[in-house]
Amino acid sequence: MDIDLAEFLKTGLDLKRHLATYLQLTINQVEDRLPRGANDLAALHPGSLPPEEAIGFYEVEVGSAHLLDLASWHLTSADYIADTLRLQEMFARGKVLDFGGGIGTHALMAAALPEVEHVWFVDLNPDNRSFVKQRAEILGLSEMISVHRDLESTGSIIFDTLVCLDVLEHIPEPSEQLISFRNRLSVNSTALLNWYFFKGFKEEYPFHFDDPLMIDKFFKTLQENFLEIFHPFLITTRAYKPIS
């Protein structure tokens, strides 16, 4: 199949079929479970998640429920996500880090870009990692993507492009993550970032951290280390270059 934006908008890169294969379900069973994805994932939340338990929760507790939640979001919000892919296409080159890459949409699309040398996909959830590895094999992109648990396991590579979408709000100390990113980016690199430090008006996003002091520290760290680059897309994702 073609690995392009048209195919993403049409099928999510054959996402339902990939899910059915990975989860050993029929397409009809996948379609039945997708609308419940967000609620099923939220039901796993303990109600109060201490910051020190966040890593273990995302790595162990959420399991394959996260796949269905993310798949539902990518399929029902395809037009929005397509703009993030257009933005990625505008900036992605060289060595690409997809941090917290979920079901692999951005990693797979980046791997198909001619300007990209290789993609390092990082995600805590072992189901996400296994699923993305399988998807890369199906799509003929295995040689272009390597799969990792964390940033440390990628070695000492300096990246030319960073993609970190819908992740920072799940990290107890996102300012520290920004510093880690800054230390691994090349001089002329681009970072594509977004965040949503808000639990929702009705606590509909219980997985998000929203402490005001944490948020203040995050924005100060961002402004001290990165300069925003204008782009024309009306989306929450922003583009940055590291300050020398």
C-alpha positions in Angstrom: 0.0 0.0 0.0 1.0 3.6 -0.5 2.4 5.3 2.7 1.0 8.8 2.1 -1.5 11.3 3.5 -4.3 10.2 1.3 -4.0 6.6 2.6 -4.0 7.9 6.2 -7.2 9.9 5.6 -8.8 6.9 4.0 -7.9 4.1 6.3 -5.5 5.4 9.0 -2.8 3.3 7.2 -5.0 0.2 7.3 -5.3 0.7 11.1 -8.4 -1.4 11.7 -6.9 -4.4 9.9 -3.6 -4.0 11.8 -5.4 -3.9 15.1 -7.5 -7.0 14.2 -4.3 -8.9 13.4 -2.4 -7.8 16.5 -5.3 -8.3 19.0 -6.5 -11.5 17.2 -10.0 -10.0 16.6 -12.2 -9.7 13.6 -12.7 -6.4 11.9 -16.2 -6.3 13.2 -15.0 -6.8 16.8 -12.5 -4.0 16.4 -15.1 -1.7 15.0 -17.3 -2.6 18.0 -14.6 -1.8 20.5 -13.2 1.4 19.0 -16.1 3.7 20.1 -15.5 2.5 23.7 -11.8 3.0 23.6 -11.6 6.2 25.6 -14.1 5.1 28.2 -12.3 1.7 28.6 -9.0 3.4 29.1 -10.4 5.9 31.6 -12.0 3.1 33.6 -8.5 1.8 34.3 -7.4 5.0 36.0 -7.2 4.6 39.8 -8.8 8.0 40.4 -5.6 9.5 41.9 -2.3 8.8 40.3 0.7 9.9 42.3 3.5 11.3 40.0 6.0 8.6 41.2 3.6 5.9 39.9 2.9 7.4 36.5 5.6 5.4 34.6 4.6 2.1 36.1 0.9 2.8 35.3 1.5 3.6 31.6 4.0 0.7 31.2 2.0 -2.0 33.0 -1.6 -1.1 33.7 -3.0 0.4 30.5 -2.0 -2.5 28.2 -3.8 -2.8 24.9 -6.6 -0.5 26.0 -4.3 2.4 25.0 -4.1 1.0 21.5 -7.9 1.2 21.1 -8.2 4.6 22.6 -5.5 6.0 20.4 -6.9 4.3 17.3 -10.3 5.7 17.9 -8.8 9.2 18.3 -6.7 8.9 15.1 -9.7 7.6 13.0 -12.3 10.1 14.3 -10.0 13.1 14.2 -8.2 12.2 11.0 -8.5 15.7 9.5 -6.8 17.3 12.5 -4.1 14.7 12.7 -3.5 15.1 9.0 -2.4 18.6 9.6 0.1 17.4 12.2 1.4 15.0 9.5 1.6 17.9 7.0 3.6 19.8 9.6 5.9 16.9 10.1 6.4 16.6 6.4 7.4 20.2 6.3 10.2 19.8 8.9 11.2 16.2 9.3 14.6 15.2 8.1 17.7 13.1 9.1 17.4 11.3 12.3 13.9 11.5 13.8 12.8 10.8 17.4 9.2 10.0 17.9 8.8 10.2 21.6 5.7 8.6 23.1 4.6 7.7 19.6 1.5 5.6 20.5 0.2 3.6 17.6 3.0 4.8 15.3 1.1 7.1 12.9 3.8 9.8 12.9 6.7 7.4 13.0 5.4 5.4 10.0 4.7 8.5 8.0 8.0 10.0 8.8 9.8 6.8 7.8 8.3 7.1 4.3 9.7 10.6 3.8 12.7 10.9 1.5 14.5 13.4 3.7 14.4 11.1 6.7 17.3 8.8 7.4 15.8 6.7 10.2 13.1 7.0 12.9 13.6 6.0 16.6 10.2 5.2 18.0 10.0 5.5 21.8 7.0 4.5 24.0 6.7 3.1 27.5 3.8 0.8 26.7 5.1 -2.6 25.5 1.8 -3.2 23.6 2.4 0.0 21.7 5.9 -1.0 20.9 5.0 -4.4 19.7 2.1 -3.1 17.6 4.3 -0.5 15.9 7.0 -3.1 15.2 4.3 -5.3 13.5 2.9 -2.3 11.6 6.3 -1.4 10.3 6.9 -5.0 9.1 3.5 -5.1 7.3 4.2 -1.7 5.6 7.7 -2.6 4.6 9.3 0.0 6.8 11.2 -2.2 9.4 14.6 -1.1 8.3 13.6 2.6 8.7 12.2 2.3 12.3 13.7 1.1 15.5 11.6 0.6 18.6 12.6 1.6 22.1 11.2 1.8 25.6 12.9 5.1 26.6 15.2 7.8 25.4 18.2 6.3 27.2 17.9 3.1 25.2 18.4 5.0 21.9 22.1 5.4 22.8 23.9 8.7 22.2 22.3 9.6 18.9 21.8 13.3 18.2 18.5 13.9 16.5 17.6 16.3 13.7 13.9 16.1 14.3 11.8 15.5 17.4 8.1 14.7 17.4 6.4 14.6 20.8 2.6 14.9 20.6 0.0 14.5 23.3 2.7 13.3 25.7 4.1 16.1 27.9 0.9 16.5 29.9 1.3 12.8 31.1 4.8 13.5 32.5 5.1 14.6 36.1 8.1 16.8 35.3 7.8 17.9 31.7 10.4 20.7 32.1 13.0 18.0 32.8 11.9 16.2 29.7 12.5 19.4 27.7 16.0 19.6 28.9 16.6 15.9 28.0 15.3 16.7 24.5 17.5 19.8 24.2 20.6 17.8 25.1 19.9 15.3 22.3 19.1 17.7 19.4 21.4 18.9 16.7 22.1 22.6 16.2 19.7 23.0 13.2 17.1 20.6 14.5 13.3 21.1 14.7 11.1 20.0 17.6 7.3 19.5 17.0 5.6 19.7 20.4 2.1 20.0 21.9 0.6 19.7 25.4 -2.7 19.9 27.3 -2.1 20.5 31.0 -5.7 20.3 31.9 -7.8 17.5 33.5 -11.0 18.8 31.8 -14.0 20.7 33.0 -15.5 17.4 34.2 -12.3 15.5 35.0 -12.6 13.8 31.6 -8.8 13.7 31.3 -7.7 12.1 34.5 -4.4 11.1 33.1 -3.2 14.6 32.7 -1.0 16.5 35.2 -2.0 20.1 35.7 -0.2 21.5 38.8 0.2 25.3 38.2 3.8 25.4 39.5 4.7 22.6 37.2 3.2 24.4 34.3 5.0 27.7 35.1 8.3 25.8 35.3 7.6 24.1 32.0 7.0 27.4 30.1 10.0 29.1 31.6 12.2 26.1 30.6 10.6 26.1 27.1 11.3 29.8 26.6 14.9 29.5 27.9 15.8 26.6 25.5 13.7 26.8 22.4 12.6 29.5 19.9 9.2 29.0 18.2 9.1 28.8 14.4 6.0 30.0 12.7 3.9 27.5 10.7 0.6 28.0 8.9 -1.5 25.2 10.3 -4.3 25.9 12.8 -3.4 23.1 15.3 -2.1 22.8 18.8 1.3 21.5 17.7 4.0 24.0 17.5 7.5 24.0 15.9 10.6 25.0 17.7 14.3 25.2 17.2 16.8 24.9 20.0 18.5 28.2 21.2 22.2 28.0 20.7 
